[in-house]
Amino acid sequence: MQVPYIILGAILLSFVLVQVNERLASPVVAIVDRWLRWIIFPIVGARLCRDFELIDRPMWVLAIAGFLVWFLVETLYNWLAIAALSVSPFPLFPHYALNSSGEEWPVQPRFLKIREWLRSQGFKQVQALKAEVGGDIYLRVSIYQDEAALLRIQVTFLPQNNGAIDVCYSLMSMTQDGTRYVTDNLYIPFGGFYPEEWFVDRRPCCRSLPRLLALHRRRLASMGRGLAPFSVEPLVDLNNAQRELDRINTEMGFLNPQAVREDHGKISNEGRYRVWKEIWMLNYLGRAARYD
């Protein structure tokens, strides 16, 4: 098969993946599409340079140069996006409030199946919450808990720019000595620090709640510590955790001190580098930094 047809097929495949992901909002599909575009761009650029005799260099040299150009352009874009977030009024650790509208679960079959599965496993909803992240855009959260209150599952619905909705899960358990174990599949870059007593395992490519629950239970079984039931309601626990994260990340230098945030933004230069690095890891490797 000739190279032009291979390139055309790759471009069509990328277009199909974009269309499919407008409904699925899947980070796995997005990773495949990003790699595909990163490969297509240097090959097409090198081919055009050779066909129009713009640069007299071997094809492989032009392709490598195009590969590096894509890296630099996307790096610049990500860095500008991080800088914009840093100086924006949008909170990095939003405040949660009770959601009494009854709209915490999107009326879509794939989401309703998740709710039915939770009920079949003995989890009961304890609270519905929401947090404004800016521009009347809300994260909608539904908290489920087992009968003994030893395990909480936070179901978070994430609105996408194209109007689609994705769902992420965060599973939390507490030990008797106050240690918090968290297993989640959030693919939003963080890059910051967690408190010493938190052990967080992020699996952004694990989109199955049953598999994530099995992983969390294996972690608990191997830790050799007794679990303690949650003693505070989810709303209080989440907001306390948000304030603690803000405090820890300010002390560790990820965030600028409150007094200088208006002039220099919320995220420090070191923090921006950490976020940039995690964006690349999530976007192209589907992995986040490990915290335990």
N, C-alpha and C positions, 0 to 999 in steps of 0.2 A: 504493500500500500504506500502511495506517495505521501511525502511529508505534508503538503497542503491539505490533503484530506484528513490526515490525523489532527492537524491543527483545527480545522473546521469542526471535526467531531468533538474535540475537547471544548471548543467555545460553545457549541450547542449543549453539551453536557453541563457546563457551568450555568448556562441560562436555565436549563431544566431544574438544576439543583436550587437556584434562587427562587424559582416559581414554587417548587415543592416546599421549600422552607418558609415561605410566606404563610403557609397553613400550619406547618409543624413547629416552627420556631425551635428547631433542634440544634444545639451546639455541635453535635457530631457532624451533621450535614454541613453546617457552616464551616467547620474545620476542613472538610474535604474540599469544599468550594474554594476556600482561601488558598490551599496548596495548589489547586488546579489553576487558579488565576495567576499565582506566583510563577508557575511553570510556563503558562501560556505567554505571559507578557514578554519575557526575555527572548523566547523563541521567535515570536512574531516580530519583535523589534529587530532582532538579528537578521531575520529573513528579509525584512524591508530594506535594511541598510545594505545588504548584499545585492538585492534585486535592482535597487536604484543607484547602486555604486556610490553610496554616501560615505562609507568608511571602508578602506581597503585593509581589512583584518580578517583572520579566519573566523568561521561561523562560531566555533566554540568560545573564542575570546569575546565576541560580541554578546553571546548568550550569557556568559558570566558577568559581563559588565551590566547587562540588563537586569540580571538577578540582583546585583548590588544596588542598582538604581531603585528597584522596587522596594528593597529594604530601607533605603534612605528616605524615600517618599513616605512610606507608611510610618517610619519612625517619627518623621516630622509631624505627620498628621496626629499620631497618638500623643506626642509630646504637647502639641497645641491643645488637644482635647483635655489632657490632664491639667494644663495651666488654666484653661477656661473653667473647669470644674472647681479648681482651687479658689478662684476669685468670684465664683458665682454665689448667689444667696442660698443655693440648695444645700441642705444639711448632709454631711457625710454619715452621721449616725442619727437618722430621723427618729422623732418621738412618735410612739404608738398611742392610739386611742381606740376605744371600743367602736366596733362597727355594728350599728343597729339597723342598717339599711336592708339587711337580708340579701345582699348581693355578693357575698364572699365567694360563692362557688359559681363560675361561669356555666351556663347551660349548654354544655357540649358533652356528647357521649363519653369521650375519653376521660374527661374530668369527673363525670358522675360515676364512672366505674371505679375510680380511685376512692371516692367517698364510700361506695358500697363495700370495697375491699377492706377499708379501715374498720368499718362496722363489723364485718364478718370476722375480723381478727380480735375483736373485743375492745377496740379503741372507741372512746366517746369524745365528742366535741365538748370542750370546756369553755372556749371563748373564741369570738371572731373579732379580729383587730384590723386596723388600717393605719398606714403612715404616709403622709404626703411627702413626696420627694421633689416637688416643684411643679409649677404650672398646672395645678389641679390634677396632677398625675399621682395616683395612689398605689402603694403596694398593699394588696389585700391578703390577709393572713388568717388561716384557720388553724387553731391549736387543738390537737387531739391528745388524749392521755389514756394509759392503760388503767385497769381497775385499781391497782395498788399505788398509782401515782409515781411509779419508779421510772417511767419513760414517757417523754413528751415528743410528739411529732408536730413540727411546724410546717404547714403547707403554705407556701408563698406563691402567689400568682403575679407574674411579671409582665406588664404591658410592653409590647414591642412597638418600634417606630412605624411598622407597616400595618398596625392594627391587630396583629395576632397576639395571642396570650400564651405564655409558657408557664410551666409550674416547676418549682424546686422544693426540695424537702430538707429539713434540718432536724435530726434526731438528737435528743439531749437526755442525759442521765446524770444524777449527782451521787457521789459517794458520801459515806458518813463523815469523812474528814473534810468535806467541802469541795472536793475536786469535781470539776465539770468535764464530762466526756461529750463531745459533739461530733457527729458524723453527718456531713451534708453533701449535696451535689450542686451547690451554687457555682455558677460560672462567671459571676461578677468579680472583676479584679479587686483585691483588697490590698495586699502588700504591706499591711501594717503589723502590729504586734498584738498578741493575746496575753492576758494575765498568766502568771506562772502556774496557777492551779487549773488552767484550761488546757485540755488536750483535744485538738481539733484535727480531724481527718477529712479533707475535702476530696470528693470524687466527682468532678464535673461531668465526666463522660458516662457515669452510671445513672441512667435515666429511669431505672426501675425501682420503685419503692420497696417491693419485696426483697430485692437483692441488697438494697441499702440497709434495710432492717436486719437482714441476716448478717451483714458485715458489722453493724453496730453491736449486735448481740455477741458476735465472736470477740470483738474488742473487750466487751464487758466481762466475758467469761475468762479471758486471759489476764485480766488486770489483778485478780486476787484481792479485791476490795469489796466490802459490803456496800450495797446501795442504800440510799436514804430517799424517802418520798419527798417530792417537792412540797415545800411548806407555804409558798406564796403563789398567788394567782399569776397566770402568764403575763398579764399586762404589766404588773409591777416588776416581775422578773425580767422581762424584755427591756423595759425602760431603765432599770438599774444596770443591766448589762451594757446598754448603749452609753450610759454615763461613765461606766467603768472603762469601756473601750476608748472613749474620748480622753479620759484622764491618763490612762496608760500610754496611749500613743503620743500625747503631748509631752509626757515625761521622757519618753524614749526618743524624742526628736523626729518622729514621723510627721507630727503636726506642729505647726508654729504655735508659740504661746498666744493666748487669747488677745493680749495687748497689741500684738503686731499683725494679727490676721487681716485687719482691714486694709493695711498697706501692702502686705506681702503675700496675702492669700492664706488659705487654711493649711495647705500641704507644704512642707519644707522641701528643699532641693533634694535631700536624701530620700524623702518620702516619694517625691515624684519619680525618682529613678527606680525605686522599688515597685511602684505601681506600673511603670513602663515595662519593666522586666516581666512582671506577672501577666500583663496584657499579652506579651509575646508568647509566654508559656501556655496560657489558656487558648489563645487564638490558633496556635499552630501545633501544639503538643497535647492540648487537652488536659494539662496538668497544672495544679497550683502548688505553691510552696507547702512543704510538710511541716507540721507544727508539733509533732510528737514522735 
